Amino acid sequence: QDEAAARVSDGIHRALTGHFQVKVFQGPLTASYVTMLTTITLLVVFAGTWLGMHLAKGIAVPLNDLAGATRAVSQGNYDVVVPDPGGDEIGQVVAAFNRMTGDLKASRSKLQSANVDLEARRRYMEVVLENIGAGVVALDRDGRISAMNDAAARLLALDDPRAPVGRHYQEVLPETYVALAREIVRELEDSPVASLSRQVTISIKGETKTVSLTVTALRDD
C-alpha cells in the first residue's frame, strides 16, 4: 500500500507540476502567437496596399498623360506623343492615340502643302489675267464669279474687278447682258464641245462695240 500511495502521490505531483508549467508559459505563448499573427496580417495588408497603389499608378499615369495629350491636340499641337506604358489594354489605347495624332499631323501637312500650292496657282492666274488684253470672267459651277481681270471690268463698266467676286453673274451684268449670258451658258451646257465662240454687240458707256466672245467650260474628267 505504501508503494502504491507513493506512485499516486508522484503522479499527482507531476500533474500539478505540468499544470503550473502550462500556466506559467501560457501568457508568453499566447503573446507570441498574437504577435506573429499580427505581423503576418500587417504584412498582408501592406503588400495588398502596395500592390493596389502600384496597379493604380500604372493605370492613372498613362490616363493622365493621355488626357493631357488630348487637350494639346484639341489646341492644334499634333507633335505630342504619349509614352507607351506597355503591352496591356492601356498600352493599346495609347498606341492607337499616337497613331491617330501621327495621321492627323500627316494630313495637316498635306493640307497645308495643298493650300500653299493652291494659293501659288491663284496668284499665278491673277498675274496672267492682269497681263492679257482680253477680258476674262471666271464662273464656278453655281454661276458665281470667281475671278475677273481689269479688261473685263472695263468692258462691263465696273470700277473694281475684285468687287464682283463671289456674286452671281446675274447680279453683276447689266440687265441687257443677262439674257445673252443665260443663253450662252444654256447652250454650252447642252453642247458636247467645251468651248463656244460668237460675235456679240455690246454698249459701253453709250458706245456700241462688236466683240468676240469665247466661253469655255472646265469640266471634270
C-alpha positions as CSV (number, residue, x, y, z in Angstrom):
1,Q,0.0,0.0,0.0
2,D,2.8,2.5,0.8
3,E,4.3,1.9,-2.6
4,A,1.0,2.4,-4.4
5,A,0.3,5.5,-2.4
6,A,3.8,6.8,-3.3
7,R,3.1,6.2,-7.0
8,V,-0.2,8.0,-6.9
9,S,1.4,10.9,-5.0
10,D,4.2,11.1,-7.5
11,G,1.6,11.2,-10.4
12,I,-0.3,13.9,-8.7
13,H,2.8,15.8,-8.2
14,R,3.8,15.6,-11.8
15,A,0.4,16.6,-13.0
16,L,0.4,19.6,-10.8
17,T,3.9,20.5,-11.9
18,G,2.9,20.2,-15.5
19,H,-0.2,22.3,-14.9
20,F,1.7,25.0,-13.2
21,Q,4.3,25.0,-16.1
22,V,1.5,25.4,-18.6
23,K,0.0,28.2,-16.6
24,V,3.4,29.8,-16.5
25,F,4.1,29.6,-20.2
26,Q,0.5,30.2,-21.4
27,G,0.9,34.0,-21.3
28,P,4.1,34.2,-23.3
29,L,3.0,31.7,-25.8
30,T,-0.3,33.5,-26.3
31,A,1.5,36.8,-26.8
32,S,3.9,35.2,-29.2
33,Y,1.1,33.8,-31.3
34,V,-0.7,37.0,-31.3
35,T,2.4,38.9,-32.3
36,M,3.1,36.5,-35.1
37,L,-0.4,36.7,-36.4
38,T,-0.5,40.5,-36.2
39,T,2.8,40.7,-38.0
40,I,1.5,38.4,-40.8
41,T,-1.7,40.4,-41.0
42,L,0.2,43.7,-41.3
43,L,2.5,42.2,-44.0
44,V,-0.5,41.0,-46.0
45,V,-2.2,44.4,-45.6
46,F,1.0,46.3,-46.6
47,A,1.5,44.0,-49.6
48,G,-2.1,44.5,-50.7
49,T,-1.9,48.2,-50.3
50,W,1.4,48.5,-52.2
51,L,0.1,46.3,-55.0
52,G,-3.1,48.3,-55.3
53,M,-1.1,51.6,-55.4
54,H,1.2,50.2,-58.0
55,L,-1.7,49.0,-60.2
56,A,-3.5,52.3,-59.7
57,K,-0.4,54.2,-60.7
58,G,0.1,52.0,-63.7
59,I,-3.4,53.0,-64.9
60,A,-3.7,56.6,-63.6
61,V,-0.4,57.9,-65.0
62,P,-1.0,56.8,-68.6
63,L,-4.6,58.1,-68.4
64,N,-3.4,61.4,-67.1
65,D,-0.8,61.6,-69.9
66,L,-3.5,60.7,-72.4
67,A,-5.8,63.4,-71.1
68,G,-3.1,66.0,-71.3
69,A,-2.2,64.9,-74.9
70,T,-5.9,65.1,-75.9
71,R,-6.0,68.7,-74.6
72,A,-2.8,69.5,-76.6
73,V,-4.3,68.0,-79.8
74,S,-7.5,69.9,-79.3
75,Q,-5.4,73.1,-79.3
76,G,-3.7,72.2,-82.5
77,N,-0.5,70.5,-81.2
78,Y,-0.1,67.3,-83.3
79,D,3.5,66.8,-82.2
80,V,2.6,65.4,-78.8
81,V,3.5,61.7,-78.1
82,V,2.2,59.7,-75.1
83,P,4.8,57.4,-73.6
84,D,4.0,53.7,-74.2
85,P,3.2,52.1,-70.8
86,G,3.4,48.6,-72.1
87,G,1.5,45.9,-74.0
88,D,-1.7,45.8,-71.9
89,E,-5.1,47.4,-72.9
90,I,-4.0,50.9,-71.8
91,G,-0.9,50.5,-73.9
92,Q,-3.0,49.6,-76.9
93,V,-5.1,52.7,-76.4
94,V,-2.0,54.8,-76.1
95,A,-0.5,53.3,-79.3
96,A,-3.8,53.9,-81.1
97,F,-3.8,57.5,-79.9
98,N,-0.2,58.1,-81.1
99,R,-1.1,56.6,-84.5
100,M,-4.1,58.9,-84.7
101,T,-2.0,62.0,-83.9
102,G,0.6,60.9,-86.4
103,D,-2.1,60.5,-89.1
104,L,-3.6,63.9,-88.2
105,K,-0.1,65.5,-88.4
106,A,0.5,64.0,-91.8
107,S,-3.0,65.1,-93.1
108,R,-2.4,68.6,-91.8
109,S,1.0,68.8,-93.6
110,K,-0.6,67.6,-96.8
111,L,-3.5,70.1,-96.5
112,Q,-1.1,72.9,-95.8
113,S,1.0,71.9,-98.8
114,A,-2.1,71.8,-100.9
115,N,-3.2,75.2,-99.7
116,V,0.2,76.7,-100.5
117,D,0.1,75.1,-103.9
118,L,-3.4,76.4,-104.5
119,E,-2.5,79.9,-103.4
120,A,0.5,79.9,-105.7
121,R,-1.7,78.8,-108.6
122,R,-4.2,81.5,-107.7
123,R,-1.6,84.2,-107.7
124,Y,-0.2,82.9,-111.0
125,M,-3.6,83.1,-112.6
126,E,-4.1,86.6,-111.2
127,V,-0.8,87.7,-112.8
128,V,-1.7,86.0,-116.1
129,L,-5.2,87.6,-116.1
130,E,-3.8,91.1,-115.3
131,N,-1.3,90.9,-118.2
132,I,-3.6,89.9,-121.0
133,G,-5.6,92.4,-123.1
134,A,-8.7,90.2,-123.4
135,G,-11.4,90.5,-120.8
136,V,-11.7,87.3,-118.7
137,V,-14.5,86.4,-116.3
138,A,-14.4,83.0,-114.5
139,L,-17.6,81.5,-113.0
140,D,-17.9,78.5,-110.7
141,R,-20.5,75.7,-111.3
142,D,-23.1,77.8,-109.4
143,G,-22.7,80.8,-111.7
144,R,-20.8,82.9,-109.1
145,I,-17.9,85.0,-110.3
146,S,-14.6,83.6,-109.0
147,A,-12.2,85.9,-111.0
148,M,-12.3,88.9,-113.2
149,N,-9.5,90.9,-114.7
150,D,-9.2,94.7,-115.4
151,A,-10.0,94.3,-119.1
152,A,-13.3,92.6,-118.3
153,A,-14.2,95.2,-115.7
154,R,-13.7,97.9,-118.3
155,L,-15.9,96.1,-120.8
156,L,-18.6,95.8,-118.1
157,A,-18.1,99.4,-116.9
158,L,-17.0,98.3,-113.5
159,D,-14.6,100.3,-111.4
160,D,-13.1,97.4,-109.3
161,P,-12.6,93.9,-110.9
162,R,-12.5,92.4,-107.4
163,A,-15.8,93.8,-106.2
164,P,-18.0,91.3,-108.1
165,V,-16.0,88.2,-106.9
166,G,-18.4,85.9,-105.0
167,R,-21.5,87.3,-106.5
168,H,-23.8,85.7,-109.1
169,Y,-23.2,86.9,-112.6
170,Q,-26.9,87.9,-112.9
171,E,-26.3,90.4,-110.1
172,V,-23.3,91.9,-111.8
173,L,-24.0,92.0,-115.5
174,P,-26.2,94.8,-116.9
175,E,-29.8,93.8,-117.5
176,T,-29.2,93.9,-121.3
177,Y,-26.5,91.2,-121.0
178,V,-28.2,88.8,-118.6
179,A,-30.4,87.2,-121.2
180,L,-27.4,86.8,-123.5
181,A,-25.3,85.2,-120.8
182,R,-28.1,82.8,-119.9
183,E,-28.5,81.7,-123.5
184,I,-24.8,81.1,-123.9
185,V,-24.5,79.2,-120.6
186,R,-27.5,77.0,-121.5
187,E,-26.1,76.4,-125.0
188,L,-22.7,75.4,-123.5
189,E,-24.3,73.0,-121.0
190,D,-26.2,71.2,-123.8
191,S,-23.3,71.2,-126.2
192,P,-20.8,68.2,-126.5
193,V,-18.0,70.7,-127.0
194,A,-16.3,72.5,-124.2
195,S,-16.0,75.9,-125.9
196,L,-18.3,78.3,-127.9
197,S,-17.4,81.5,-129.8
198,R,-19.6,84.1,-131.3
199,Q,-19.6,87.8,-132.2
200,V,-21.8,90.0,-129.9
201,T,-22.6,93.6,-129.9
202,I,-22.4,95.4,-126.6
203,S,-22.8,99.0,-125.4
204,I,-20.1,100.5,-123.2
205,K,-20.9,103.9,-121.7
206,G,-23.2,104.7,-124.7
207,E,-20.7,103.4,-127.3
208,T,-21.7,100.3,-129.2
209,K,-19.0,97.8,-130.0
210,T,-18.8,94.4,-131.6
211,V,-16.6,92.0,-129.6
212,S,-15.6,88.4,-130.0
213,L,-16.9,86.3,-127.1
214,T,-15.5,82.9,-126.2
215,V,-16.9,80.8,-123.4
216,T,-15.1,77.7,-122.2
217,A,-16.3,75.1,-119.7
218,L,-13.6,73.5,-117.5
219,R,-15.2,70.1,-117.0
220,D,-14.0,67.3,-114.6
221,D,-12.7,64.2,-116.3
